[in-house]
Amino acid sequence: MTDAMVTRRPGVDTTHGAILYLEDITVSFDGFRALNKLNLDISVGELRCIIGPNGAGKTTMMDVITGKTRPTAGSAWFGQSHDLAQMTEYAIAHAGIGRKFQRPTVFEQHTVFENLELAMKMDKRVRPTLFARLSGEQQDRIAAIVRMIRLHGHETRLAGLLSHGQKQWLEIGMLLMQEPQLILLDEPVAGMSDAETARTAELLNELRGKHSIVVVEHDMGFVTEIAQQGKVTVLHEGAVLAEGRMDEVQANDRVIEVYLGR
Amino acid sequence: MNHTPVLFTARGWLVLAICVLAAALLPALHLALPASHPLHVSGYLLGLIGKFMCYALAALALDLVWGYTGILSLGHGVFFALGAYAHGMYLMRAIGTEGSYGSRLPDFMVFLDWKDYPWYWAFTDHFAYCLLLVVLAPGLLAFVFGYFAFRSRIKGVYFSIITQAMTYAFMLLFFRNDTGFGGNNGFTDFKRILGHAITAPGTRVALYLATLATLAGALLLCRWIVGSKLGRVLQGVRDAESRLMFIGYNPLSFKLFVWTLSAVLCAIAGALYVPQVGIINPSEMSPSNSIEMVIWVAIGGRGTLIGPILGAFVVNGLKSWLTAAFPELWLFALGLLFILVTLFMRRGIVGTLPGLARLLPRSARRQPDAIKEEETA
């Protein structure tokens, strides 16, 4: 059956030190170039923040990386061996890329525990899923993630009844259950209170170094806090406008021009 | 916290056992007691319940795809009818030379001046082969149809409309005399099944019991499936398909699995239906029949499995009574019932009457609309 398409691949080959390469990626929608020869590479273990005004192509870039949108031109590589432009969404997820959507997307009719259980890294074809049983080790793993995303005590609550911020964390928890090598977070603190934002920054700092992380965010305070000395990429009109440390980027004349208007 | 599927609560098992036992004892009251005895169960009533159990099985199958996976099929009648036709072919062959024309061919083929059976009737004189056909023909149709529809990511109302078009197309095809399925009249005038006279009380009781056992078995199978992790994936398809895809599940495989399984269960219901009712004709494939199935599920309570079974009994019981007492009122009553349930009992009988929900384990009581109601409560 179609399940055969999900061949189990060994770990991503990152011998060249990069986990993600985007080379001259162009995406056109009826002539409009959402991405225009975009080049980006993310190193193993890096936490990269991507900022840019509305319509800069940030979400389209995420769509290309996760297989939702096919690039019109250019190539996208995950490690050395995975050509993302040729893979389906679920094959990409299997290979080790997890994505959090802009709007929190969890299974509202399932409990917190069940949401994490569904996301857990394992054989996700039909038959193994039908006969799946949780081992003690897997239960411990779920319990550990529940504590990490601060939802202990809420395990049996339906996800639909959680607050907005808790849903965002649950979704991050689901990503972690997949044990991905690359995590894409699309506006992880949108709509969060200050306390929730601070907690999310704490959470990302805990994950730093364990996974490669790409964060797309509008909230400059949050970006400054998590970018630290790492690289920040500014997108504008579908291409990279500037790249560097947060203070360098903020001092960049072209960036100021784009953000403040001519 | 561990998810060993609990099929029913203790109370649920008890009620289920009582229902099955009571249903199994009815034939004894039919066979053992004389017709004058007040507890005598008439053959008519037994046949009616047998027929309702077939409908209940079809409703159960529909709940698997609609209630749990969110795929609304308005064409399940085609699978029901194909199962019935496949079994009907055996029953036609079993008539032998006792037809009106005394030929070894069915009357309608004699009428068409055919000299021999067409190729697709080959081996249908073997009962076992026909049983295989009951499962394989609708199963294959569902698999191929589902593969192309789901692969093209056809969803929601578009999918529903296509299923309706499919059953309509099959109805037109079977209505034609030259397709070799008896045209307008379909298959009827059955004489015997496996050598037993089809109208004999013993045969009828055996068919009734086979239907009861199949329905009970199918209910257990479906409860086990929806209680498994696969069941939670199916509900994920219903609630947030893109999330499911981005955590590494291929929705196509899961939809195809449950769609094909549902079609096969529905076909088995049809196969059990045809010897008990004594006729199968293309009108079973008319879109309105498939829509009626959807109404049974909605009224009983979708996403509960026991609801659709109850719904099939309630609606058809009402139909049997009304069409006899006030024939012209039935369609109005059905429409009114549907409107009332949509307005005031969105979660159906099982979702609304609290005693019934307690038959199911806690994890199984959630329904598509549960969140909103809990929030507003």
Boltz contact constraints between the chains, C-beta under 6 A:
constraints:
  - contact:
      token1: [A, 2]
      token2: [B, 252]
      max_distance: 6.0
  - contact:
      token1: [A, 2]
      token2: [B, 253]
      max_distance: 6.0
  - contact:
      token1: [A, 3]
      token2: [B, 253]
      max_distance: 6.0
  - contact:
      token1: [A, 89]
      token2: [B, 245]
      max_distance: 6.0
  - contact:
      token1: [A, 89]
      token2: [B, 246]
      max_distance: 6.0
  - contact:
      token1: [A, 90]
      token2: [B, 245]
      max_distance: 6.0
  - contact:
      token1: [A, 90]
      token2: [B, 248]
      max_distance: 6.0
  - contact:
      token1: [A, 90]
      token2: [B, 249]
      max_distance: 6.0
  - contact:
      token1: [A, 90]
      token2: [B, 250]
      max_distance: 6.0
  - contact:
      token1: [A, 93]
      token2: [B, 246]
      max_distance: 6.0
  - contact:
      token1: [A, 93]
      token2: [B, 247]
      max_distance: 6.0
  - contact:
      token1: [A, 93]
      token2: [B, 248]
      max_distance: 6.0
  - contact:
      token1: [A, 94]
      token2: [B, 248]
      max_distance: 6.0
  - contact:
      token1: [A, 99]
      token2: [B, 246]
      max_distance: 6.0
  - contact:
      token1: [A, 105]
      token2: [B, 240]
      max_distance: 6.0
  - contact:
      token1: [A, 105]
      token2: [B, 243]
      max_distance: 6.0
  - contact:
      token1: [A, 107]
      token2: [B, 236]
      max_distance: 6.0
  - contact:
      token1: [A, 107]
      token2: [B, 239]
      max_distance: 6.0
  - contact:
      token1: [A, 107]
      token2: [B, 240]
      max_distance: 6.0
  - contact:
      token1: [A, 108]
      token2: [B, 239]
      max_distance: 6.0
  - contact:
      token1: [A, 108]
      token2: [B, 371]
      max_distance: 6.0
  - contact:
      token1: [A, 109]
      token2: [B, 235]
      max_distance: 6.0
  - contact:
      token1: [A, 109]
      token2: [B, 239]
      max_distance: 6.0
  - contact:
      token1: [A, 109]
      token2: [B, 366]
      max_distance: 6.0
  - contact:
      token1: [A, 114]
      token2: [B, 232]
      max_distance: 6.0
  - contact:
      token1: [A, 118]
      token2: [B, 232]
      max_distance: 6.0
  - contact:
      token1: [A, 119]
      token2: [B, 247]
      max_distance: 6.0
  - contact:
      token1: [A, 124]
      token2: [B, 248]
      max_distance: 6.0
  - contact:
      token1: [A, 124]
      token2: [B, 249]
      max_distance: 6.0
  - contact:
      token1: [A, 126]
      token2: [B, 253]
      max_distance: 6.0
  - contact:
      token1: [A, 126]
      token2: [B, 257]
      max_distance: 6.0
  - contact:
      token1: [A, 129]
      token2: [B, 229]
      max_distance: 6.0
  - contact:
      token1: [A, 129]
      token2: [B, 230]
      max_distance: 6.0
  - contact:
      token1: [A, 129]
      token2: [B, 233]
      max_distance: 6.0
  - contact:
      token1: [A, 130]
      token2: [B, 228]
      max_distance: 6.0
  - contact:
      token1: [A, 130]
      token2: [B, 230]
      max_distance: 6.0
  - contact:
      token1: [A, 132]
      token2: [B, 229]
      max_distance: 6.0
  - contact:
      token1: [A, 134]
      token2: [B, 2]
      max_distance: 6.0
  - contact:
      token1: [A, 160]
      token2: [B, 371]
      max_distance: 6.0
  - contact:
      token1: [A, 178]
      token2: [B, 247]
      max_distance: 6.0
